[in-house]
Amino acid sequence: MARRALTEVKGIGPSTAGVLSEHGISSAEALAQATIEAIAAVPGFSQARAASMKKAADALVAGGPQVASSKRSTPAGDTQAAPAKGAEKEKPKKGKKPKKDKKKKEKKKGKKKK
């Protein structure tokens, strides 16, 4: 059986694969066999991230579905679709005041000068 590249594990890109390889974890199989403590000893890996990456590597090596690295999964009975990106409410922009009518400004300036 051929060894799988670390980048095949969900959540691991080329940079992370390079860091793991520098610390002796050079394949998805090696990641799946490593302990969470050993993975967490790699710079940039917390206990939570190490557990998530190990779980994703375990799933890949076992041939099962990939596990999302740090996103909440949807309960099995929940069939409601997530809103589309464009459907989100627009937030007011900070720091920009609405433009005032020029006529109102001119009236105010005229009253002050008299």
C-alpha positions as CSV (number, residue, x, y, z in Angstrom):
1,M,0.0,0.0,0.0
2,A,1.4,3.4,-1.0
3,R,1.9,6.0,1.7
4,R,-0.4,9.0,1.5
5,A,0.9,12.5,1.5
6,L,0.2,14.7,4.5
7,T,-1.5,17.2,2.2
8,E,-4.3,14.6,1.6
9,V,-5.3,15.1,5.2
10,K,-8.1,17.6,5.5
11,G,-6.8,20.8,7.0
12,I,-3.1,20.2,6.1
13,G,-1.5,22.3,3.4
14,P,2.0,22.4,2.1
15,S,3.4,24.6,4.9
16,T,1.9,22.5,7.7
17,A,3.1,19.3,5.9
18,G,6.6,20.8,5.8
19,V,6.6,21.6,9.6
20,L,5.3,18.1,10.4
21,S,7.9,16.5,8.2
22,E,10.7,18.4,9.9
23,H,9.5,16.8,13.2
24,G,9.4,13.2,11.9
25,I,5.8,13.0,10.7
26,S,6.1,12.6,6.9
27,S,2.9,10.8,5.9
28,A,-0.8,10.5,6.7
29,E,-0.1,7.1,8.1
30,A,2.6,8.4,10.4
31,L,0.2,11.2,11.6
32,A,-2.5,8.6,12.3
33,Q,0.0,6.5,14.3
34,A,1.4,9.4,16.3
35,T,0.1,10.3,19.7
36,I,-1.8,13.6,20.2
37,E,1.0,14.6,22.6
38,A,3.7,14.1,20.0
39,I,1.7,16.1,17.4
40,A,1.1,18.9,19.9
41,A,4.8,19.1,20.5
42,V,5.2,20.4,16.9
43,P,5.3,24.2,16.8
44,G,1.9,25.6,15.8
45,F,-0.1,22.6,17.1
46,S,-2.3,22.9,20.1
47,Q,-3.8,19.9,21.8
48,A,-7.1,20.6,20.0
49,R,-5.5,21.0,16.6
50,A,-3.4,17.9,17.1
51,A,-6.5,15.9,18.0
52,S,-8.4,17.2,15.0
53,M,-5.5,16.5,12.6
54,K,-5.1,13.0,14.0
55,K,-8.8,12.3,13.7
56,A,-8.7,13.5,10.0
57,A,-5.6,11.3,9.3
58,D,-7.3,8.3,11.0
59,A,-10.3,8.7,8.7
60,L,-8.2,9.1,5.6
61,V,-6.0,6.0,6.4
62,A,-9.1,4.0,7.2
63,G,-10.7,5.0,3.9
64,G,-13.6,6.7,5.6
65,P,-14.9,10.2,5.0
66,Q,-12.7,13.2,5.8
67,V,-13.4,14.9,9.2
68,A,-13.7,18.6,9.2
69,S,-10.8,20.0,11.2
70,S,-12.4,22.6,13.4
71,K,-15.9,23.2,12.2
72,R,-19.0,22.2,14.0
73,S,-20.8,19.3,12.3
74,T,-24.5,19.4,11.5
75,P,-26.6,17.0,13.5
76,A,-27.9,14.1,11.5
77,G,-31.6,15.2,11.7
78,D,-31.0,18.8,10.7
79,T,-31.8,19.2,7.1
80,Q,-32.0,23.0,7.0
81,A,-29.6,24.5,4.4
82,A,-27.1,27.2,5.4
83,P,-28.0,30.7,4.1
84,A,-26.2,31.7,0.9
85,K,-23.2,34.0,1.3
86,G,-25.0,36.9,-0.4
87,A,-28.1,36.4,1.8
88,E,-26.4,37.7,4.9
89,K,-27.6,41.0,6.4
90,E,-25.5,44.0,5.5
91,K,-23.7,45.5,8.4
92,P,-23.5,49.3,8.5
93,K,-20.0,50.6,7.7
94,K,-18.2,52.1,10.6
95,G,-16.6,55.5,10.4
96,K,-18.7,56.9,7.6
97,K,-21.4,59.4,8.4
98,P,-24.3,60.0,6.0
99,K,-23.8,62.9,3.7
100,K,-25.8,66.0,4.6
101,D,-27.7,68.0,2.1
102,K,-25.6,70.9,0.8
103,K,-28.6,73.3,0.9
104,K,-29.0,72.6,4.7
105,K,-25.3,73.5,5.2
106,E,-25.7,76.7,3.2
107,K,-28.7,77.7,5.3
108,K,-26.9,77.1,8.5
109,K,-23.9,79.1,7.4
110,G,-26.1,82.0,6.3
111,K,-27.9,82.2,9.6
112,K,-24.6,82.3,11.6
113,K,-23.2,85.2,9.5
114,K,-26.2,87.5,10.1
